[in-house]
Amino acid sequence: MSNAIKQLLYLMSCLRDEEFGCAWDKKQTYKSIAPYTLEEAYEVLDAIEREDFEHLKEELGDLLFQVVFYAQMAEEQQRFTFDDIATGIVEKMLRRHPHVFPDGDITRFGEPAMLSEEQIAQQWQQIKAQEKGSVDKGLLADVPVSMPALMQAVKLQQKAAKVGFDWPEVAPVFDKIREELDELEEAMKQKSRLDVEEEMGDVLFAVSNLSRHLAVSPDVALNKTNTKFRRRFGRIESLVAVQNKNLADCSLEELDRYWEQAKREGL
């Protein structure tokens, strides 16, 4: 283990020390830390999207700190240690990459493997199935319900597609989106809040299915649009400020003109 990792683990144990540790760190639990873990993961993605590699290094450190935090709490409860985490993932990756590490032996790295990409993919699925054991909990059981909704939708669709429950081409997906939009519009006419919510979910599920067929992550695509919206709306704010006006004082038509100007400026 590197000195840096040893120092990080020791630092975490100090923060959780009952007598001299940090009050905030000492009172945390697995559940209280979980939202921060998700936040740090998204900040890693943001740095990658912006190709800001200096901040990526920092954000990866923050994400690593989350892992160390969980490990420290688990060690205090004699559940597992950071070493157990590292050992577990090494064993799993060796097991899942026999085409790279024959017989799961890391010392055999570099030996040629005569497997096609298709055979490697099939082997991967077989190994994962063996890891889950013989208990059949259903095809979708291992998709976490706590996973972000769009990501979860894609995962569910991918699972179903593996057993043939999928359209063979993208055209019917567009038809499905139009169908769901029609049903949403009808629910709006009926003024049923519950029906509108359900149909809106169906629309989003169908759109995420389209993303999957186009090999586009809906989360990444939406994040890019969010970034674009921030950029263009910021330009609207600056254009309004030049007029010594407030946004609330502008008509929709005026704001829309500024929006189109921002688009023409390449924002």
ABEGO torsion letter per residue (X at the ends): XBAAAAAAAAAAAAAABAAABBAAAAABBAAAAAAAAAAAAAAAAAAAAAGBAAAAAAAAAAAAAAAAAAAAAAAAAGABBAAAAAAAAAAAAAAABAAABBGGBAAABGBBBBBBAAAAAAAAAAAAAAAAEABBAEAAAABBAABBAAAAAAAAAAAAAAAGBBBABAAAAAAAAAAAAAAAAAAAAAGBAAAAAAAAAAAAAAAAAAAAAAGBBAAAAAAAAAAAAAAAAAAAAAAAAAAGBBAAABBAAAAAAAAAAAAAAGX
